[in-house]
Amino acid sequence: MLRGESEETRATGFFRTTFAASGAPDKLLWGDREFRYAGRALEADVLLVTAARFDTSRRLHDEFIASPRR
């Protein structure tokens, strides 16, 4: 799991790749917000992230949940 940020727009997001991959990483989540990793579920393969913009406060977003590969 990788976190990326655009230097032009400051949009952020998460990507998935492996060390053996030869192509570009798979985009899991991307948007005009600052996304941050908040935690992982104990009983499921789910990640929880927070999102904020310059004009909003940081919030948990349950619609922004990605299932990672092990």
KOLDOBA-934018 format. One record per residue (C-alpha): residue in one letter; y, z, x. Coordinates in pm, whole numbers. Each point is the difference from the previous one (the first is absolute). Last residue first. Layout:
BEGIN
 type      v      w      u
    A      Y      Z      X
...
# end
This chain:
BEGIN
 type      v      w      u
    R   -980    195   -230
    R    196   -248   -207
    P    316    122   -165
    S     64      1   -376
    A    372    -33    -62
    I    216    212   -229
    F    351   -114    -85
    E    -20     39   -379
    D    -27    376     53
    H    343     12    152
    L    109    331    146
    R    376     22     18
    R    272      5    268
    S    349     -2   -150
    T    181   -313   -110
    D    304   -202    119
    F   -106    -58    361
    R   -350    -76   -119
    A   -306    223     -5
    A   -379    -32    -24
    T   -280    250     50
    V   -360    -90     72
    L   -340    125   -112
    L   -314   -151    152
    V   -330    -47   -179
    D   -362     -5    117
    A   -107    278   -235
    E   -107    367      9
    L    253    144    242
    A    291   -223   -101
    R    229   -102    285
    G    352    102     82
    A    371    -77     -3
    Y     28   -326    198
    R    354   -132    -14
    F    161   -295   -178
    E    370    -67     51
    R     90   -236   -279
    D     68   -370    -37
    G   -369    -80    -31
    W   -339    -52    158
    L   -349    134    -75
    L   -345   -109    112
    K     83   -293    230
    D   -311   -113    188
    P     55    -19    377
    A     36   -342    168
    G   -307   -164    147
    S   -233     80    290
    A   -139    326   -133
    A   -217    204    241
    F    242    294     10
    T      2      9   -376
    T    279    -66   -248
    R    174    146   -303
    F    374     -9    -69
    F    249    243   -149
    G    359    -48   -105
    T    367      8     88
    A    316   -193    -89
    R    277     52    257
    T    139   -346    -89
    E     32   -166    342
    E   -205    235    222
    S   -285    -10   -251
    E   -214    313     20
    G   -375     40     39
    R   -253    280    -50
    L   -353    -62    123
    M   -338    103   -140
# end
